[in-house]
Amino acid sequence: MTTTKIRKPVPIYTTLGDCDAYMIYPMLYNLSGEWVGFILTSREVYSVYGDYVGYLSEDSRILRKRVYDFNKPKLVSPPTPPNVALPAFSPLAPLMAEIAYDTIDILLEDPERLPTIDAGEFRPDME
């Protein structure tokens, strides 16, 4: 008999302490359970289209430097996973460290960088 290990969703918070996403490594999901990105072992976060978004901080936030030239190469996205059922409630956020002015919280200031596969302004054009 084989068993499948079910991974527990890890809440991803904003600087305000709100849970705005979940990670089931290596995939990121929005609160509706839709896939919005993936994380590399280097903690770099990419959108469903393979575009660099930022990095996962130690306190479970997605951050990026405010001034960034967006020249990281686009990655090939993994196959689209199915939507997942997420918990209705998340644990309280840990105390968040201050972030410097040169760093932004993606989920607060630039959430459109993590669209679902069927939406978003960064979706490739249909030809």
Residue pairs with C-beta under 8 A, 6 or more apart in sequence:
7 24
7 25
8 24
9 22
9 23
9 24
9 29
9 84
9 86
9 87
10 22
10 23
10 24
10 25
10 60
11 19
11 21
11 22
11 60
11 90
11 91
11 93
12 19
12 20
12 21
12 22
12 23
12 28
12 56
12 60
12 61
12 62
12 107
13 19
13 20
13 59
13 60
13 61
13 93
13 94
13 96
13 107
14 20
14 61
14 105
14 107
14 108
15 61
15 96
15 99
15 105
15 108
16 108
17 92
17 93
17 96
18 93
19 31
19 90
19 93
20 30
20 31
20 107
20 111
21 28
21 29
21 30
21 31
21 36
21 62
21 107
21 114
22 28
22 29
22 31
22 84
22 86
22 90
23 29
23 39
23 56
24 84
25 39
26 38
26 39
26 40
26 41
26 78
27 35
27 37
27 38
27 39
27 78
27 81
28 35
28 36
28 37
28 38
28 39
28 45
28 114
29 35
29 36
29 83
29 84
29 86
30 36
30 114
30 116
31 86
32 83
33 83
33 84
33 85
33 86
34 83
34 116
34 117
35 48
35 80
35 81
35 83
35 116
35 117
36 47
36 48
36 114
36 115
36 116
37 45
37 46
37 47
37 48
37 53
37 114
38 45
38 46
38 48
38 77
38 78
39 45
39 46
39 56
40 46
43 55
43 56
44 52
44 54
44 55
44 56
45 52
45 53
45 54
45 55
45 56
45 62
45 106
45 114
46 52
46 53
46 75
46 77
47 53
47 113
47 114
47 115
47 120
47 122
48 77
48 80
48 115
48 116
48 117
49 74
49 77
49 115
49 120
49 122
49 123
49 124
50 74
50 75
50 76
50 77
51 70
51 74
51 113
51 122
52 70
52 72
53 62
53 64
53 106
53 113
53 114
54 62
54 63
54 64
54 106
54 113
55 62
55 63
55 64
56 62
57 63
59 94
59 95
59 96
59 97
60 93
60 94
61 96
61 105
61 107
62 105
62 106
62 107
62 114
63 99
63 103
63 104
63 105
63 106
64 103
64 104
64 106
64 110
65 102
65 103
65 104
66 101
66 102
66 103
66 104
67 102
80 117
99 105
104 110
106 113
106 114
107 114
112 120
112 121
112 122
113 122
115 121
115 122
115 123
